[in-house]
Amino acid sequence: MKLFIDVRPLRASPEFRRLWIGSTASVLGGQLTVVAVLTQVWQLTQSTVAVGAIGIANAVPMLVFGLIGGTLADTVDRRKLVLLTTIGQIVTAVLLAAQAFLGAQSLVVVLALVCLQGTFSGLGAPARRTFAARLLPEHLVRAGIALIHISFQASMLIGPALAGLITAQWGVATCYVIDAITFTIGLYGVVKLPSMRPEGSSRPGVRAIGEGMRFLAGQPVVRGALLTDVIATVLAMPIALFPAIADARFGRPEALGLFMSAIAVGGIAASALSGVVTRAPRPGAVMLVAAAVWGAGLAGFGAAQPLWLGVACLVIAGAADTISVISRGAIVQMATPDEFRGRVGAVEHIIGVSGPDVGNFRGGLVAGASSPAFALVSGGALCFVGVAYLAARNKSLRRFSTATAPAPQ
C-alpha cells in the first residue's frame, strides 16, 4: 500500500485536511470559470484575438501581483492574507455571475473582472504555497504537496468537461455561481487555520524583493530546483507543437486529443503511485532524474513514427513531469527558511505561470525555422542535457535529502 497515494497528511492534520478539501473545491470551480469565460467572450465577439486577450488579462496581474504577494506573505499573517484574497475572488465570481445574468454584453467588463480575479489569485498564491510546510511535520510535507497536485490534476480533467455540460444546459452564469460557492468552501478551510505569521521580520517593498533574490543566489538547492523547472518548461514545452505533429505526421484529427490525454494519463498514473515518491529519502535526485526523463520522453515523441509509440512517450513524459513537480515543490518548501517562503513561493509561482508559455513560444519559433519534429527532439534533448549538467554541477541539490533540510519553523 505504500506504493499508492500517501494520505497520511489527511489523517495527521485536521487543518490540512480542511484546507485540502477547500482548495480542491476552489480549483474545480476555477476550471468552470475558465471555460465559462472562454465561451462568453467567443459568444460576444466571435474573435480569436479577443479570446487570446483573456490569457493576457489573467497572466499579467498574476505575475505582477504574485511578486507583491510574495513580499506580503513574508510580512503579514499569511492566513489573513489568503482570507482577504479569497473573499476578493468570491466577490469577483459573484460579479461575473451578475454581468452574465443581466446580459451586460461587454467584453471590457468581462476582461476587467478576469484581470481582477488574476490580481487576487496572484496576491494570495505565494502565501498558500507555505501552508503545507507549516501545517505538516517535515516527513509528511512531500505527501501533502503530492495530494495538492493530485487534486489539481483531477480538477483539470473533470472541470472542463463539467463546465461544458453546465454551460450547455444552464449557461455561463451558472458556472460563475458555482465558482463563487466553491471559493466559499475554500474560505471555510482557511478560516479554521491557526495564525500563520512568518518567522523573522520583513517589510514589503523593493528591499524585501532584493533580500529574497539574494537568498536565492546563495542557496544552491532552492536555486537549482527552480532552475530545473525553467529548463524543463522553457526548453521542452511541447503543447504548441501538438497540432502540427497531429496533422503532418499522423493526419488524424483525433491524434491531438490523444496527445493531450496521454500526458494527463501519465500524470494521474504517477500520482496514483506517488507513495514511492513521497517516501524517497533524496527528493533532489528524484527530481533531477524525473526532469531528465521528461526531456527524453518528449525527444522520443518527436522522433516516433507509429502513433502508439508517440503516445507511449507522452505518457512517460507526463508521469515524469508529475514526479518532478511533487519533488520540486517539497524541496523548495523544506530548503527555504520560513521567513523567505513567501518571496521564494512568488518566484516559483511566476516560473510556473510564465515558463510554459515561453516554452511553447520557443517551440513555435524553432518549428517555424525548421520543423515541428526538430523543435520537439532538440527541445527534449536540450532539456536532458541541461538537467544533466545542472546535476553534475550542483552537488547540494543532487544530494539533498530530508535529513539535510532545515528544521521546520
C-alpha positions in Angstrom: 0.0 0.0 0.0 3.0 2.3 0.4 3.3 2.5 -3.3 -0.1 4.2 -3.7 -1.3 7.7 -2.8 0.1 8.7 0.6 -2.9 10.0 2.5 -1.1 10.3 5.9 -1.3 14.2 5.9 -5.1 14.0 5.7 -5.1 11.8 8.8 -2.4 13.6 10.7 -3.6 17.2 10.4 -7.3 18.2 10.5 -6.3 21.7 9.5 -4.5 20.4 6.4 -7.5 18.1 5.6 -9.9 21.1 5.7 -7.5 23.2 3.6 -7.1 20.4 1.0 -10.8 19.9 0.7 -11.4 23.7 0.3 -8.5 24.1 -2.2 -9.8 21.2 -4.3 -13.2 22.7 -4.5 -11.8 26.1 -5.4 -9.6 24.7 -8.2 -12.5 22.8 -9.6 -14.7 25.9 -9.5 -11.9 27.9 -11.1 -11.8 25.5 -14.1 -15.6 26.1 -14.6 -14.9 29.8 -14.8 -12.0 29.3 -17.3 -14.4 27.5 -19.7 -17.2 29.9 -19.0 -15.1 33.0 -19.7 -13.8 31.4 -23.0 -17.4 30.6 -24.0 -18.8 34.0 -23.1 -16.0 36.0 -24.9 -16.4 33.9 -28.0 -20.2 34.4 -28.0 -19.7 38.1 -27.6 -17.1 38.7 -30.2 -16.6 35.7 -32.5 -12.9 36.8 -32.4 -9.9 34.6 -31.7 -8.0 37.8 -30.8 -10.5 38.6 -28.1 -10.3 35.1 -26.8 -6.5 35.3 -26.7 -6.7 38.6 -24.7 -8.2 36.5 -21.8 -4.8 35.0 -21.3 -3.1 38.4 -21.1 -5.8 39.8 -18.8 -5.2 36.9 -16.4 -1.4 36.4 -16.7 -0.2 39.9 -16.3 -1.8 40.7 -12.9 -0.9 37.2 -11.7 2.8 37.9 -12.4 2.9 41.4 -11.1 0.8 40.9 -8.0 2.4 37.5 -7.4 5.7 39.2 -6.7 3.9 41.7 -4.4 2.1 38.8 -2.7 5.4 37.2 -2.0 6.7 40.1 0.0 3.4 40.4 1.8 3.4 36.7 2.7 6.8 37.3 4.5 5.4 40.3 6.4 1.8 39.8 7.5 -0.2 36.9 8.8 -0.5 34.6 5.8 -3.8 33.2 7.0 -5.3 36.7 6.9 -3.8 37.5 3.6 -5.3 34.3 2.0 -8.7 35.0 3.7 -8.8 38.5 2.2 -7.7 37.4 -1.3 -10.2 34.5 -1.2 -13.0 36.9 -0.3 -11.9 39.1 -3.2 -12.2 36.0 -5.5 -15.7 35.3 -4.2 -16.8 38.9 -4.9 -15.3 38.7 -8.4 -17.1 35.4 -9.1 -20.4 37.0 -8.0 -19.8 40.0 -10.3 -19.1 37.7 -13.2 -22.3 35.9 -12.5 -24.2 39.2 -12.2 -23.0 40.6 -15.5 -23.9 37.3 -17.2 -27.4 37.1 -15.7 -28.0 40.8 -16.6 -26.8 40.3 -20.1 -24.2 43.1 -19.9 -22.7 42.0 -23.3 -19.5 43.9 -22.6 -16.0 42.5 -23.4 -14.4 45.2 -21.4 -16.3 44.2 -18.3 -15.5 40.5 -18.6 -11.8 41.2 -19.2 -11.7 43.6 -16.3 -13.2 41.0 -14.0 -10.7 38.4 -15.3 -7.9 40.8 -14.5 -9.3 41.4 -11.0 -9.6 37.7 -10.4 -5.9 37.3 -11.5 -4.9 40.1 -9.1 -6.4 38.4 -6.1 -5.1 35.0 -7.2 -1.5 36.4 -7.6 -1.6 38.2 -4.2 -2.7 35.0 -2.4 -0.7 32.3 -4.2 2.7 32.7 -2.5 1.1 32.6 0.9 -0.9 29.5 0.0 2.3 27.7 -1.0 3.7 28.0 2.5 0.8 26.3 4.3 1.8 22.6 3.8 5.2 23.2 5.4 3.7 25.0 8.4 0.8 22.5 9.0 2.6 19.2 8.5 5.7 17.6 10.1 8.7 17.5 7.8 8.3 13.9 6.9 4.8 14.5 5.5 5.4 17.7 3.6 6.1 15.9 0.3 3.0 13.8 0.7 0.9 16.9 1.4 2.3 18.6 -1.8 1.5 15.5 -3.7 -2.1 15.5 -2.5 -2.4 19.1 -3.6 -1.0 18.3 -7.0 -3.3 15.3 -7.4 -6.4 17.4 -6.6 -5.2 19.9 -9.2 -4.8 17.3 -11.9 -8.2 15.8 -11.1 -9.8 19.2 -11.4 -8.1 19.9 -14.7 -9.6 16.6 -16.0 -13.1 16.9 -14.6 -13.6 20.7 -14.6 -13.6 21.5 -18.3 -16.0 18.6 -19.2 -18.3 19.5 -16.3 -18.2 23.2 -17.4 -19.2 22.2 -20.9 -22.3 20.3 -19.6 -23.3 23.1 -17.3 -22.9 25.8 -19.9 -24.9 23.8 -22.5 -27.8 23.3 -20.0 -27.9 26.4 -17.9 -25.5 28.9 -19.4 -22.2 30.5 -18.3 -23.7 32.4 -15.4 -24.3 29.1 -13.6 -20.6 28.3 -13.8 -19.8 31.6 -12.2 -22.3 30.9 -9.4 -20.8 27.5 -8.7 -17.3 29.1 -8.7 -18.4 31.5 -6.0 -19.8 28.6 -4.0 -16.6 26.6 -4.3 -14.5 29.6 -3.2 -16.7 29.9 -0.2 -15.9 26.2 0.6 -12.2 27.2 0.2 -12.7 30.1 2.6 -14.0 27.7 5.3 -10.8 25.7 5.0 -8.7 28.8 5.6 -10.9 30.3 8.4 -10.1 27.3 10.6 -6.3 27.6 10.2 -4.2 28.9 13.1 -2.3 32.2 12.8 0.4 31.9 10.1 2.7 34.8 10.9 6.1 34.3 9.2 9.2 33.8 11.2 11.6 36.7 11.2 10.7 40.3 10.2 10.4 41.9 6.8 8.8 45.0 5.3 7.1 44.7 1.9 8.8 46.6 -0.9 11.7 46.6 -3.3 14.2 46.0 -0.5 12.3 42.8 0.6 12.3 41.6 -3.0 16.1 42.2 -3.2 16.6 40.2 0.0 14.7 37.3 -1.5 16.8 37.4 -4.6 20.0 37.4 -2.6 18.7 34.4 -0.6 18.1 32.5 -3.8 21.5 33.5 -5.1 23.2 32.0 -2.1 21.1 28.8 -1.8 22.2 26.2 -4.5 19.4 23.8 -3.5 16.5 26.1 -3.9 18.1 27.9 -6.9 18.8 24.6 -8.6 15.2 23.3 -8.0 13.7 26.4 -9.6 16.2 26.3 -12.5 15.2 22.7 -13.2 11.7 24.0 -13.7 12.9 26.7 -16.1 14.9 24.2 -18.1 12.0 21.7 -18.3 9.4 24.2 -19.4 11.3 26.8 -21.5 13.4 24.3 -23.4 10.9 21.5 -23.9 7.3 22.5 -23.5 5.5 20.6 -26.4 1.9 21.7 -26.4 2.1 24.4 -29.1 3.6 21.7 -31.5 0.9 19.1 -31.0 -1.5 20.3 -33.7 1.3 20.4 -36.4 2.5 16.9 -35.4 -1.0 15.5 -35.4 -1.7 16.9 -38.9 1.7 16.5 -40.6 2.8 13.1 -39.3 -0.4 11.2 -38.5 -3.1 13.0 -40.5 -5.7 12.1 -37.9 -7.6 14.8 -36.1 -8.2 12.6 -33.1 -4.4 12.4 -32.5 -4.4 15.9 -31.0 -6.8 14.8 -28.3 -4.7 11.7 -27.7 -1.6 13.7 -27.2 -3.2 15.9 -24.6 -4.8 13.0 -22.8 -1.6 10.9 -22.8 0.3 13.5 -20.7 -2.7 13.6 -18.3 -2.8 9.8 -18.1 0.8 9.6 -17.3 0.4 12.3 -14.6 -2.5 10.5 -13.0 -0.7 7.2 -13.1 2.3 8.8 -11.3 0.0 10.4 -8.8 -1.6 7.1 -8.0 1.8 5.7 -7.2 3.1 8.8 -5.5 3.7 7.0 -2.2 7.0 5.9 -3.7 8.0 9.5 -4.5 6.9 11.0 -1.2 8.8 8.4 0.8 12.1 8.5 -1.2 14.9 9.8 1.1 16.5 12.0 -1.6 14.0 14.2 -3.4 16.7 16.2 -5.1 18.0 13.2 -7.0 14.4 12.1 -7.8 13.5 15.5 -9.2 16.6 15.6 -11.4 16.0 12.1 -12.8 12.4 12.8 -13.4 13.1 16.1 -15.2 15.7 14.4 -17.4 13.1 11.6 -18.3 10.6 14.4 -19.2 13.1 15.7 -21.7 13.9 12.3 -23.1 10.3 11.3 -23.4 9.5 14.5 -25.4 12.5 13.9 -27.7 11.3 10.3 -28.2 7.8 11.6 -29.1 9.3 14.0 -31.6 11.2 11.1 -33.3 8.4 8.4 -33.0 6.7 7.3 -36.2 4.0 5.0 -35.1 1.2 6.7 -33.2 1.2 4.2 -30.4 4.9 4.9 -29.7 4.4 8.6 -29.7 1.5 8.3 -27.2 3.6 6.0 -25.0 6.4 8.5 -24.9 4.0 11.2 -23.8 2.6 9.0 -21.1 6.1 8.5 -19.8 6.8 12.3 -20.0 3.6 13.1 -18.2 4.4 10.7 -15.4 8.0 12.1 -15.1 6.6 15.7 -15.0 4.3 14.9 -12.1 7.1 13.3 -10.1 9.4 16.3 -10.8 6.7 18.8 -9.8 5.9 17.0 -6.5 9.6 16.6 -5.6 10.5 20.2 -6.6 7.6 21.7 -4.5 8.8 19.7 -1.5 12.4 20.7 -1.9 11.6 24.4 -2.2 9.4 24.3 0.9 11.8 22.2 3.0 15.0 24.0 2.0 13.6 27.5 2.5 13.5 29.1 6.0 10.0 30.3 6.9 10.9 34.0 6.7 11.7 33.6 3.0 9.0 31.2 1.9 6.6 33.8 0.7 9.1 35.5 -1.6 10.6 32.2 -2.9 7.0 31.0 -3.4 6.4 34.1 -5.5 9.3 33.3 -7.8 8.2 29.7 -8.0 4.7 30.9 -8.9 6.0 33.3 -11.6 8.1 30.5 -13.2 5.1 28.2 -13.1 2.8 30.7 -14.8 5.2 32.1 -17.4 7.6 29.1 -18.1 5.1 27.0 -20.1 4.0 30.0 -22.2 7.7 30.9 -23.0 8.4 27.3 -23.8 5.5 27.0 -26.2 6.6 30.2 -27.9 10.2 28.9 -28.2 8.8 25.7 -29.7 6.8 27.6 -32.3 9.7 29.7 -33.3 12.1 26.7 -33.7 9.4 24.8 -35.6 8.8 27.8 -37.9 12.5 27.9 -38.7 12.9 24.1 -39.1 10.2 21.6 -38.5 7.9 20.6 -35.5 9.7 17.3 -35.2 13.1 19.0 -34.9 11.7 21.5 -32.4 10.5 18.6 -30.2 13.6 16.5 -30.5 16.0 19.4 -30.0 14.0 20.8 -27.1 13.8 17.4 -25.3 17.5 16.8 -25.9 18.4 20.3 -24.6 16.3 19.7 -21.5 18.0 16.3 -20.9 21.5 17.8 -21.3 20.6 20.9 -19.3 19.3 18.8 -16.4 22.3 16.5 -16.5 24.7 19.5 -16.5 22.9 21.0 -13.5 23.0 17.7 -11.7 26.7 17.4 -12.3 27.5 21.0 -11.1 25.0 21.2 -8.2 26.1 18.6 -5.7 24.0 20.1 -2.9 20.8 19.6 -4.9 21.8 16.2 -6.1 22.4 15.0 -2.5 19.6 17.0 -0.8 17.6 14.7 1.5 15.1 15.1 4.2 17.9 14.7 6.7 19.7 17.8 5.4 16.5 20.1 5.3 16.3 22.9 7.8 14.3 22.2 10.9 10.7 23.3 10.4 9.7 26.6 11.9 
